[in-house]
């Protein structure tokens, strides 16, 4: 799905219509919690996509992580996987952070 369509879906989720300067101003006025929205990627279960992840622009990001890995083009380096309390807040909201 094109990045522009995902952006329009995101705006619609927040009841923002159009692509003019007024719509841009409304998008800029959204709070961090409205933007993060518990790290939702769709507008509800089965809803329209509202987050695309990295945008494949053909210059800086030329392929997905999955396609690079499957084709053997992923960097050969150690991988460290870890989490912290801030990630819990992003997923579940401040009320569940310890």
C-alpha positions as CSV (number, residue, x, y, z in Angstrom):
1,X,0.0,0.0,0.0
2,X,1.4,3.4,-0.9
3,X,2.6,5.6,2.0
4,X,0.2,8.4,1.0
5,X,-2.8,6.1,1.3
6,X,-1.6,5.0,4.8
7,X,-1.2,8.6,5.8
8,X,-4.8,9.4,4.6
9,X,-6.1,6.4,6.5
10,X,-4.2,7.7,9.6
11,X,-5.8,11.1,9.2
12,X,-9.3,9.6,8.7
13,X,-8.9,7.6,11.9
14,X,-8.5,10.9,13.7
15,X,-11.4,12.5,11.9
16,X,-9.2,14.6,9.6
17,X,-10.4,15.0,6.0
18,X,-8.6,16.4,3.0
19,X,-4.9,17.0,2.1
20,X,-4.8,20.8,2.4
21,X,-3.1,23.1,4.8
22,X,-6.0,22.9,7.3
23,X,-5.7,19.1,7.4
24,X,-1.9,19.4,7.9
25,X,-2.5,21.8,10.8
26,X,-4.9,19.3,12.4
27,X,-2.4,16.5,12.0
28,X,0.3,18.6,13.6
29,X,-1.9,19.3,16.5
30,X,-2.3,15.6,17.4
31,X,-0.8,14.7,20.8
32,X,2.0,12.1,21.1
33,X,-0.5,9.6,22.7
34,X,-2.9,10.1,19.7
35,X,-0.1,9.4,17.3
36,X,1.4,6.4,19.1
37,X,-2.0,5.0,19.9
38,X,-0.6,2.0,21.6
39,X,1.4,1.1,18.5
40,X,-1.7,0.2,16.5
41,X,-0.9,-0.6,12.9
42,X,-4.5,-0.7,11.7
43,X,-7.7,1.3,12.5
44,X,-9.1,-1.5,14.6
45,X,-9.0,-5.3,13.9
46,X,-9.3,-5.8,10.2
47,X,-9.4,-2.0,9.6
48,X,-7.4,0.1,7.2
49,X,-3.6,0.2,7.6
50,X,-2.5,3.4,9.5
51,X,1.2,2.5,9.9
52,X,3.6,1.3,7.2
53,X,6.9,0.9,9.0
54,X,9.9,1.9,7.0
55,X,8.9,3.4,3.6
56,X,10.6,1.8,0.6
57,X,11.8,4.8,-1.2
58,X,14.1,3.1,-3.7
59,X,17.1,5.1,-2.5
60,X,17.7,4.8,1.2
61,X,15.4,1.8,1.8
62,X,15.4,-0.3,-1.3
63,X,13.8,-3.6,0.0
64,X,12.1,-5.0,3.0
65,X,14.1,-6.6,5.8
66,X,12.5,-9.9,5.0
67,X,13.4,-9.9,1.3
68,X,17.0,-8.9,2.1
69,X,17.3,-11.7,4.7
70,X,15.8,-14.3,2.4
71,X,18.1,-13.3,-0.4
72,X,21.2,-13.4,1.8
73,X,21.7,-9.6,1.7
74,X,21.2,-9.0,5.4
75,X,24.3,-7.7,7.2
76,X,26.4,-10.4,8.8
77,X,26.6,-9.1,12.4
78,X,25.6,-10.1,15.9
79,X,22.1,-9.3,16.9
80,X,21.2,-8.2,20.4
81,X,17.5,-8.4,21.3
82,X,16.4,-6.6,24.4
83,X,13.5,-4.6,25.8
84,X,12.9,-1.9,28.4
85,X,10.1,-0.4,30.4
86,X,9.4,2.3,27.8
87,X,8.4,-0.3,25.3
88,X,5.8,-1.6,27.7
89,X,4.4,1.9,27.9
90,X,4.2,2.2,24.2
91,X,2.3,-1.0,23.8
92,X,0.0,-0.9,26.8
93,X,-0.1,2.8,27.8
94,X,1.2,4.7,30.8
95,X,-1.3,3.1,33.2
96,X,0.4,-0.3,32.8
97,X,4.0,0.8,33.0
98,X,5.9,-0.3,36.1
